[in-house]
Amino acid sequence: MQKLDVDVSALSENIYGLTLLRELMENDDRSLKDPAPQTMIMYLGASSVDIHMRCWCNSGDYSEFRFHLNKAAKETLDMAGLSIPYPQ
């Protein structure tokens, strides 16, 4: 069993992303149910909220699942119309 952490930034008005990203992990069979997946606000910036995603997976799934979660997190936020901030 291995802990998998992924960080995502979203525009500050889009806290809805916490729920979407947690559900993304919960709905993937590679994410272990115990301990349960978590999403946490790690940092409140001037124009963004940094969201930390954490779940546990089997060690053999770690690399592929990590790559999948990064891509799926971006796609999930895009489909929901939630923007990722870009440097100004």
Phi and psi restraints in degrees (range 20) as a CNS / XPLOR table:
assign (resid 1 and name C) (resid 2 and name N)
       (resid 2 and name CA) (resid 2 and name C) 1.0 -138.8 20.0 2
assign (resid 2 and name N) (resid 2 and name CA)
       (resid 2 and name C) (resid 3 and name N) 1.0 140.5 20.0 2
assign (resid 2 and name C) (resid 3 and name N)
       (resid 3 and name CA) (resid 3 and name C) 1.0 -78.8 20.0 2
assign (resid 3 and name N) (resid 3 and name CA)
       (resid 3 and name C) (resid 4 and name N) 1.0 135.4 20.0 2
assign (resid 3 and name C) (resid 4 and name N)
       (resid 4 and name CA) (resid 4 and name C) 1.0 -121.1 20.0 2
assign (resid 4 and name N) (resid 4 and name CA)
       (resid 4 and name C) (resid 5 and name N) 1.0 121.1 20.0 2
assign (resid 4 and name C) (resid 5 and name N)
       (resid 5 and name CA) (resid 5 and name C) 1.0 -116.9 20.0 2
assign (resid 5 and name N) (resid 5 and name CA)
       (resid 5 and name C) (resid 6 and name N) 1.0 136.0 20.0 2
assign (resid 5 and name C) (resid 6 and name N)
       (resid 6 and name CA) (resid 6 and name C) 1.0 -135.7 20.0 2
assign (resid 6 and name N) (resid 6 and name CA)
       (resid 6 and name C) (resid 7 and name N) 1.0 135.1 20.0 2
assign (resid 6 and name C) (resid 7 and name N)
       (resid 7 and name CA) (resid 7 and name C) 1.0 -109.8 20.0 2
assign (resid 7 and name N) (resid 7 and name CA)
       (resid 7 and name C) (resid 8 and name N) 1.0 139.8 20.0 2
assign (resid 7 and name C) (resid 8 and name N)
       (resid 8 and name CA) (resid 8 and name C) 1.0 -137.3 20.0 2
assign (resid 8 and name N) (resid 8 and name CA)
       (resid 8 and name C) (resid 9 and name N) 1.0 140.9 20.0 2
assign (resid 8 and name C) (resid 9 and name N)
       (resid 9 and name CA) (resid 9 and name C) 1.0 -107.4 20.0 2
assign (resid 9 and name N) (resid 9 and name CA)
       (resid 9 and name C) (resid 10 and name N) 1.0 140.9 20.0 2
assign (resid 9 and name C) (resid 10 and name N)
       (resid 10 and name CA) (resid 10 and name C) 1.0 -135.1 20.0 2
assign (resid 10 and name N) (resid 10 and name CA)
       (resid 10 and name C) (resid 11 and name N) 1.0 157.3 20.0 2
assign (resid 10 and name C) (resid 11 and name N)
       (resid 11 and name CA) (resid 11 and name C) 1.0 -62.7 20.0 2
assign (resid 11 and name N) (resid 11 and name CA)
       (resid 11 and name C) (resid 12 and name N) 1.0 146.3 20.0 2
assign (resid 11 and name C) (resid 12 and name N)
       (resid 12 and name CA) (resid 12 and name C) 1.0 -58.8 20.0 2
assign (resid 12 and name N) (resid 12 and name CA)
       (resid 12 and name C) (resid 13 and name N) 1.0 -29.3 20.0 2
assign (resid 12 and name C) (resid 13 and name N)
       (resid 13 and name CA) (resid 13 and name C) 1.0 -80.3 20.0 2
assign (resid 13 and name N) (resid 13 and name CA)
       (resid 13 and name C) (resid 14 and name N) 1.0 0.1 20.0 2
assign (resid 13 and name C) (resid 14 and name N)
       (resid 14 and name CA) (resid 14 and name C) 1.0 -108.4 20.0 2
assign (resid 14 and name N) (resid 14 and name CA)
       (resid 14 and name C) (resid 15 and name N) 1.0 55.1 20.0 2
assign (resid 14 and name C) (resid 15 and name N)
       (resid 15 and name CA) (resid 15 and name C) 1.0 -67.9 20.0 2
assign (resid 15 and name N) (resid 15 and name CA)
       (resid 15 and name C) (resid 16 and name N) 1.0 -19.2 20.0 2
assign (resid 15 and name C) (resid 16 and name N)
       (resid 16 and name CA) (resid 16 and name C) 1.0 -53.2 20.0 2
assign (resid 16 and name N) (resid 16 and name CA)
       (resid 16 and name C) (resid 17 and name N) 1.0 -25.5 20.0 2
assign (resid 16 and name C) (resid 17 and name N)
       (resid 17 and name CA) (resid 17 and name C) 1.0 -59.0 20.0 2
assign (resid 17 and name N) (resid 17 and name CA)
       (resid 17 and name C) (resid 18 and name N) 1.0 -28.5 20.0 2
assign (resid 17 and name C) (resid 18 and name N)
       (resid 18 and name CA) (resid 18 and name C) 1.0 -56.5 20.0 2
assign (resid 18 and name N) (resid 18 and name CA)
       (resid 18 and name C) (resid 19 and name N) 1.0 -48.3 20.0 2
assign (resid 18 and name C) (resid 19 and name N)
       (resid 19 and name CA) (resid 19 and name C) 1.0 -65.8 20.0 2
assign (resid 19 and name N) (resid 19 and name CA)
       (resid 19 and name C) (resid 20 and name N) 1.0 -44.9 20.0 2
assign (resid 19 and name C) (resid 20 and name N)
       (resid 20 and name CA) (resid 20 and name C) 1.0 -61.0 20.0 2
assign (resid 20 and name N) (resid 20 and name CA)
       (resid 20 and name C) (resid 21 and name N) 1.0 -42.7 20.0 2
assign (resid 20 and name C) (resid 21 and name N)
       (resid 21 and name CA) (resid 21 and name C) 1.0 -72.1 20.0 2
assign (resid 21 and name N) (resid 21 and name CA)
       (resid 21 and name C) (resid 22 and name N) 1.0 -35.4 20.0 2
assign (resid 21 and name C) (resid 22 and name N)
       (resid 22 and name CA) (resid 22 and name C) 1.0 -65.2 20.0 2
assign (resid 22 and name N) (resid 22 and name CA)
       (resid 22 and name C) (resid 23 and name N) 1.0 -43.5 20.0 2
assign (resid 22 and name C) (resid 23 and name N)
       (resid 23 and name CA) (resid 23 and name C) 1.0 -63.7 20.0 2
assign (resid 23 and name N) (resid 23 and name CA)
       (resid 23 and name C) (resid 24 and name N) 1.0 -34.3 20.0 2
assign (resid 23 and name C) (resid 24 and name N)
       (resid 24 and name CA) (resid 24 and name C) 1.0 -57.5 20.0 2
assign (resid 24 and name N) (resid 24 and name CA)
       (resid 24 and name C) (resid 25 and name N) 1.0 -45.7 20.0 2
assign (resid 24 and name C) (resid 25 and name N)
       (resid 25 and name CA) (resid 25 and name C) 1.0 -70.5 20.0 2
assign (resid 25 and name N) (resid 25 and name CA)
       (resid 25 and name C) (resid 26 and name N) 1.0 -42.6 20.0 2
assign (resid 25 and name C) (resid 26 and name N)
       (resid 26 and name CA) (resid 26 and name C) 1.0 -61.8 20.0 2
assign (resid 26 and name N) (resid 26 and name CA)
       (resid 26 and name C) (resid 27 and name N) 1.0 -32.7 20.0 2
assign (resid 26 and name C) (resid 27 and name N)
       (resid 27 and name CA) (resid 27 and name C) 1.0 -87.7 20.0 2
assign (resid 27 and name N) (resid 27 and name CA)
       (resid 27 and name C) (resid 28 and name N) 1.0 1.4 20.0 2
assign (resid 27 and name C) (resid 28 and name N)
       (resid 28 and name CA) (resid 28 and name C) 1.0 -101.3 20.0 2
assign (resid 28 and name N) (resid 28 and name CA)
       (resid 28 and name C) (resid 29 and name N) 1.0 127.0 20.0 2
assign (resid 28 and name C) (resid 29 and name N)
       (resid 29 and name CA) (resid 29 and name C) 1.0 -62.3 20.0 2
assign (resid 29 and name N) (resid 29 and name CA)
       (resid 29 and name C) (resid 30 and name N) 1.0 -20.3 20.0 2
assign (resid 29 and name C) (resid 30 and name N)
       (resid 30 and name CA) (resid 30 and name C) 1.0 -75.9 20.0 2
assign (resid 30 and name N) (resid 30 and name CA)
       (resid 30 and name C) (resid 31 and name N) 1.0 -19.1 20.0 2
assign (resid 30 and name C) (resid 31 and name N)
       (resid 31 and name CA) (resid 31 and name C) 1.0 -83.0 20.0 2
assign (resid 31 and name N) (resid 31 and name CA)
       (resid 31 and name C) (resid 32 and name N) 1.0 121.4 20.0 2
assign (resid 31 and name C) (resid 32 and name N)
       (resid 32 and name CA) (resid 32 and name C) 1.0 -70.0 20.0 2
assign (resid 32 and name N) (resid 32 and name CA)
       (resid 32 and name C) (resid 33 and name N) 1.0 147.6 20.0 2
assign (resid 32 and name C) (resid 33 and name N)
       (resid 33 and name CA) (resid 33 and name C) 1.0 -80.8 20.0 2
assign (resid 33 and name N) (resid 33 and name CA)
       (resid 33 and name C) (resid 34 and name N) 1.0 -22.9 20.0 2
assign (resid 33 and name C) (resid 34 and name N)
       (resid 34 and name CA) (resid 34 and name C) 1.0 -136.4 20.0 2
assign (resid 34 and name N) (resid 34 and name CA)
       (resid 34 and name C) (resid 35 and name N) 1.0 115.1 20.0 2
assign (resid 34 and name C) (resid 35 and name N)
       (resid 35 and name CA) (resid 35 and name C) 1.0 -71.1 20.0 2
assign (resid 35 and name N) (resid 35 and name CA)
       (resid 35 and name C) (resid 36 and name N) 1.0 151.5 20.0 2
assign (resid 35 and name C) (resid 36 and name N)
       (resid 36 and name CA) (resid 36 and name C) 1.0 -68.7 20.0 2
assign (resid 36 and name N) (resid 36 and name CA)
       (resid 36 and name C) (resid 37 and name N) 1.0 147.5 20.0 2
assign (resid 36 and name C) (resid 37 and name N)
       (resid 37 and name CA) (resid 37 and name C) 1.0 -58.8 20.0 2
assign (resid 37 and name N) (resid 37 and name CA)
       (resid 37 and name C) (resid 38 and name N) 1.0 148.2 20.0 2
assign (resid 37 and name C) (resid 38 and name N)
       (resid 38 and name CA) (resid 38 and name C) 1.0 -133.0 20.0 2
assign (resid 38 and name N) (resid 38 and name CA)
       (resid 38 and name C) (resid 39 and name N) 1.0 147.8 20.0 2
assign (resid 38 and name C) (resid 39 and name N)
       (resid 39 and name CA) (resid 39 and name C) 1.0 -125.0 20.0 2
assign (resid 39 and name N) (resid 39 and name CA)
       (resid 39 and name C) (resid 40 and name N) 1.0 135.6 20.0 2
assign (resid 39 and name C) (resid 40 and name N)
       (resid 40 and name CA) (resid 40 and name C) 1.0 -136.6 20.0 2
assign (resid 40 and name N) (resid 40 and name CA)
       (resid 40 and name C) (resid 41 and name N) 1.0 144.0 20.0 2
assign (resid 40 and name C) (resid 41 and name N)
       (resid 41 and name CA) (resid 41 and name C) 1.0 -80.8 20.0 2
assign (resid 41 and name N) (resid 41 and name CA)
       (resid 41 and name C) (resid 42 and name N) 1.0 118.4 20.0 2
assign (resid 41 and name C) (resid 42 and name N)
       (resid 42 and name CA) (resid 42 and name C) 1.0 -98.1 20.0 2
assign (resid 42 and name N) (resid 42 and name CA)
       (resid 42 and name C) (resid 43 and name N) 1.0 -27.4 20.0 2
assign (resid 42 and name C) (resid 43 and name N)
       (resid 43 and name CA) (resid 43 and name C) 1.0 -156.6 20.0 2
assign (resid 43 and name N) (resid 43 and name CA)
       (resid 43 and name C) (resid 44 and name N) 1.0 135.1 20.0 2
assign (resid 43 and name C) (resid 44 and name N)
       (resid 44 and name CA) (resid 44 and name C) 1.0 -104.7 20.0 2
assign (resid 44 and name N) (resid 44 and name CA)
       (resid 44 and name C) (resid 45 and name N) 1.0 107.0 20.0 2
assign (resid 44 and name C) (resid 45 and name N)
       (resid 45 and name CA) (resid 45 and name C) 1.0 -93.7 20.0 2
assign (resid 45 and name N) (resid 45 and name CA)
       (resid 45 and name C) (resid 46 and name N) 1.0 179.2 20.0 2
assign (resid 45 and name C) (resid 46 and name N)
       (resid 46 and name CA) (resid 46 and name C) 1.0 -64.8 20.0 2
assign (resid 46 and name N) (resid 46 and name CA)
       (resid 46 and name C) (resid 47 and name N) 1.0 -33.3 20.0 2
assign (resid 46 and name C) (resid 47 and name N)
       (resid 47 and name CA) (resid 47 and name C) 1.0 -133.3 20.0 2
assign (resid 47 and name N) (resid 47 and name CA)
       (resid 47 and name C) (resid 48 and name N) 1.0 12.8 20.0 2
assign (resid 47 and name C) (resid 48 and name N)
       (resid 48 and name CA) (resid 48 and name C) 1.0 -153.4 20.0 2
assign (resid 48 and name N) (resid 48 and name CA)
       (resid 48 and name C) (resid 49 and name N) 1.0 163.6 20.0 2
assign (resid 48 and name C) (resid 49 and name N)
       (resid 49 and name CA) (resid 49 and name C) 1.0 -119.3 20.0 2
assign (resid 49 and name N) (resid 49 and name CA)
       (resid 49 and name C) (resid 50 and name N) 1.0 125.9 20.0 2
assign (resid 49 and name C) (resid 50 and name N)
       (resid 50 and name CA) (resid 50 and name C) 1.0 -91.2 20.0 2
assign (resid 50 and name N) (resid 50 and name CA)
       (resid 50 and name C) (resid 51 and name N) 1.0 120.5 20.0 2
assign (resid 50 and name C) (resid 51 and name N)
       (resid 51 and name CA) (resid 51 and name C) 1.0 -105.1 20.0 2
assign (resid 51 and name N) (resid 51 and name CA)
       (resid 51 and name C) (resid 52 and name N) 1.0 131.1 20.0 2
assign (resid 51 and name C) (resid 52 and name N)
       (resid 52 and name CA) (resid 52 and name C) 1.0 -106.4 20.0 2
assign (resid 52 and name N) (resid 52 and name CA)
       (resid 52 and name C) (resid 53 and name N) 1.0 122.9 20.0 2
assign (resid 52 and name C) (resid 53 and name N)
       (resid 53 and name CA) (resid 53 and name C) 1.0 -101.3 20.0 2
assign (resid 53 and name N) (resid 53 and name CA)
       (resid 53 and name C) (resid 54 and name N) 1.0 133.9 20.0 2
assign (resid 53 and name C) (resid 54 and name N)
       (resid 54 and name CA) (resid 54 and name C) 1.0 -138.7 20.0 2
assign (resid 54 and name N) (resid 54 and name CA)
       (resid 54 and name C) (resid 55 and name N) 1.0 131.4 20.0 2
assign (resid 54 and name C) (resid 55 and name N)
       (resid 55 and name CA) (resid 55 and name C) 1.0 -149.3 20.0 2
assign (resid 55 and name N) (resid 55 and name CA)
       (resid 55 and name C) (resid 56 and name N) 1.0 171.9 20.0 2
assign (resid 55 and name C) (resid 56 and name N)
       (resid 56 and name CA) (resid 56 and name C) 1.0 -116.4 20.0 2
assign (resid 56 and name N) (resid 56 and name CA)
       (resid 56 and name C) (resid 57 and name N) 1.0 143.8 20.0 2
assign (resid 56 and name C) (resid 57 and name N)
       (resid 57 and name CA) (resid 57 and name C) 1.0 -142.9 20.0 2
assign (resid 57 and name N) (resid 57 and name CA)
       (resid 57 and name C) (resid 58 and name N) 1.0 167.7 20.0 2
assign (resid 57 and name C) (resid 58 and name N)
       (resid 58 and name CA) (resid 58 and name C) 1.0 -68.0 20.0 2
assign (resid 58 and name N) (resid 58 and name CA)
       (resid 58 and name C) (resid 59 and name N) 1.0 143.4 20.0 2
assign (resid 58 and name C) (resid 59 and name N)
       (resid 59 and name CA) (resid 59 and name C) 1.0 -55.0 20.0 2
assign (resid 59 and name N) (resid 59 and name CA)
       (resid 59 and name C) (resid 60 and name N) 1.0 -36.4 20.0 2
assign (resid 59 and name C) (resid 60 and name N)
       (resid 60 and name CA) (resid 60 and name C) 1.0 -68.5 20.0 2
assign (resid 60 and name N) (resid 60 and name CA)
       (resid 60 and name C) (resid 61 and name N) 1.0 -18.9 20.0 2
assign (resid 60 and name C) (resid 61 and name N)
       (resid 61 and name CA) (resid 61 and name C) 1.0 -94.9 20.0 2
assign (resid 61 and name N) (resid 61 and name CA)
       (resid 61 and name C) (resid 62 and name N) 1.0 -9.3 20.0 2
assign (resid 61 and name C) (resid 62 and name N)
       (resid 62 and name CA) (resid 62 and name C) 1.0 -53.9 20.0 2
assign (resid 62 and name N) (resid 62 and name CA)
       (resid 62 and name C) (resid 63 and name N) 1.0 -58.6 20.0 2
assign (resid 62 and name C) (resid 63 and name N)
       (resid 63 and name CA) (resid 63 and name C) 1.0 -61.7 20.0 2
assign (resid 63 and name N) (resid 63 and name CA)
       (resid 63 and name C) (resid 64 and name N) 1.0 -51.4 20.0 2
assign (resid 63 and name C) (resid 64 and name N)
       (resid 64 and name CA) (resid 64 and name C) 1.0 -62.4 20.0 2
assign (resid 64 and name N) (resid 64 and name CA)
       (resid 64 and name C) (resid 65 and name N) 1.0 -41.0 20.0 2
assign (resid 64 and name C) (resid 65 and name N)
       (resid 65 and name CA) (resid 65 and name C) 1.0 -67.2 20.0 2
assign (resid 65 and name N) (resid 65 and name CA)
       (resid 65 and name C) (resid 66 and name N) 1.0 -39.5 20.0 2
assign (resid 65 and name C) (resid 66 and name N)
       (resid 66 and name CA) (resid 66 and name C) 1.0 -61.1 20.0 2
assign (resid 66 and name N) (resid 66 and name CA)
       (resid 66 and name C) (resid 67 and name N) 1.0 -46.9 20.0 2
assign (resid 66 and name C) (resid 67 and name N)
       (resid 67 and name CA) (resid 67 and name C) 1.0 -61.5 20.0 2
assign (resid 67 and name N) (resid 67 and name CA)
       (resid 67 and name C) (resid 68 and name N) 1.0 -42.4 20.0 2
assign (resid 67 and name C) (resid 68 and name N)
       (resid 68 and name CA) (resid 68 and name C) 1.0 -61.3 20.0 2
assign (resid 68 and name N) (resid 68 and name CA)
       (resid 68 and name C) (resid 69 and name N) 1.0 -46.1 20.0 2
assign (resid 68 and name C) (resid 69 and name N)
       (resid 69 and name CA) (resid 69 and name C) 1.0 -64.0 20.0 2
assign (resid 69 and name N) (resid 69 and name CA)
       (resid 69 and name C) (resid 70 and name N) 1.0 -39.1 20.0 2
assign (resid 69 and name C) (resid 70 and name N)
       (resid 70 and name CA) (resid 70 and name C) 1.0 -59.9 20.0 2
assign (resid 70 and name N) (resid 70 and name CA)
       (resid 70 and name C) (resid 71 and name N) 1.0 -48.4 20.0 2
assign (resid 70 and name C) (resid 71 and name N)
       (resid 71 and name CA) (resid 71 and name C) 1.0 -66.5 20.0 2
assign (resid 71 and name N) (resid 71 and name CA)
       (resid 71 and name C) (resid 72 and name N) 1.0 -45.8 20.0 2
assign (resid 71 and name C) (resid 72 and name N)
       (resid 72 and name CA) (resid 72 and name C) 1.0 -66.6 20.0 2
assign (resid 72 and name N) (resid 72 and name CA)
       (resid 72 and name C) (resid 73 and name N) 1.0 -33.9 20.0 2
assign (resid 72 and name C) (resid 73 and name N)
       (resid 73 and name CA) (resid 73 and name C) 1.0 -63.1 20.0 2
assign (resid 73 and name N) (resid 73 and name CA)
       (resid 73 and name C) (resid 74 and name N) 1.0 -45.6 20.0 2
assign (resid 73 and name C) (resid 74 and name N)
       (resid 74 and name CA) (resid 74 and name C) 1.0 -61.7 20.0 2
assign (resid 74 and name N) (resid 74 and name CA)
       (resid 74 and name C) (resid 75 and name N) 1.0 -47.0 20.0 2
assign (resid 74 and name C) (resid 75 and name N)
       (resid 75 and name CA) (resid 75 and name C) 1.0 -63.6 20.0 2
assign (resid 75 and name N) (resid 75 and name CA)
       (resid 75 and name C) (resid 76 and name N) 1.0 -39.8 20.0 2
assign (resid 75 and name C) (resid 76 and name N)
       (resid 76 and name CA) (resid 76 and name C) 1.0 -63.8 20.0 2
assign (resid 76 and name N) (resid 76 and name CA)
       (resid 76 and name C) (resid 77 and name N) 1.0 -46.2 20.0 2
assign (resid 76 and name C) (resid 77 and name N)
       (resid 77 and name CA) (resid 77 and name C) 1.0 -65.7 20.0 2
assign (resid 77 and name N) (resid 77 and name CA)
       (resid 77 and name C) (resid 78 and name N) 1.0 -39.9 20.0 2
assign (resid 77 and name C) (resid 78 and name N)
       (resid 78 and name CA) (resid 78 and name C) 1.0 -61.6 20.0 2
assign (resid 78 and name N) (resid 78 and name CA)
       (resid 78 and name C) (resid 79 and name N) 1.0 -46.8 20.0 2
assign (resid 78 and name C) (resid 79 and name N)
       (resid 79 and name CA) (resid 79 and name C) 1.0 -64.1 20.0 2
assign (resid 79 and name N) (resid 79 and name CA)
       (resid 79 and name C) (resid 80 and name N) 1.0 -28.7 20.0 2
assign (resid 79 and name C) (resid 80 and name N)
       (resid 80 and name CA) (resid 80 and name C) 1.0 -85.5 20.0 2
assign (resid 80 and name N) (resid 80 and name CA)
       (resid 80 and name C) (resid 81 and name N) 1.0 -1.4 20.0 2
assign (resid 80 and name C) (resid 81 and name N)
       (resid 81 and name CA) (resid 81 and name C) 1.0 76.0 20.0 2
assign (resid 81 and name N) (resid 81 and name CA)
       (resid 81 and name C) (resid 82 and name N) 1.0 20.7 20.0 2
assign (resid 81 and name C) (resid 82 and name N)
       (resid 82 and name CA) (resid 82 and name C) 1.0 -97.8 20.0 2
assign (resid 82 and name N) (resid 82 and name CA)
       (resid 82 and name C) (resid 83 and name N) 1.0 127.0 20.0 2
assign (resid 82 and name C) (resid 83 and name N)
       (resid 83 and name CA) (resid 83 and name C) 1.0 -90.7 20.0 2
assign (resid 83 and name N) (resid 83 and name CA)
       (resid 83 and name C) (resid 84 and name N) 1.0 147.6 20.0 2
assign (resid 83 and name C) (resid 84 and name N)
       (resid 84 and name CA) (resid 84 and name C) 1.0 -97.7 20.0 2
assign (resid 84 and name N) (resid 84 and name CA)
       (resid 84 and name C) (resid 85 and name N) 1.0 130.7 20.0 2
assign (resid 84 and name C) (resid 85 and name N)
       (resid 85 and name CA) (resid 85 and name C) 1.0 -70.3 20.0 2
assign (resid 85 and name N) (resid 85 and name CA)
       (resid 85 and name C) (resid 86 and name N) 1.0 148.0 20.0 2
assign (resid 85 and name C) (resid 86 and name N)
       (resid 86 and name CA) (resid 86 and name C) 1.0 -120.6 20.0 2
assign (resid 86 and name N) (resid 86 and name CA)
       (resid 86 and name C) (resid 87 and name N) 1.0 145.9 20.0 2
assign (resid 86 and name C) (resid 87 and name N)
       (resid 87 and name CA) (resid 87 and name C) 1.0 -56.0 20.0 2
assign (resid 87 and name N) (resid 87 and name CA)
       (resid 87 and name C) (resid 88 and name N) 1.0 142.2 20.0 2
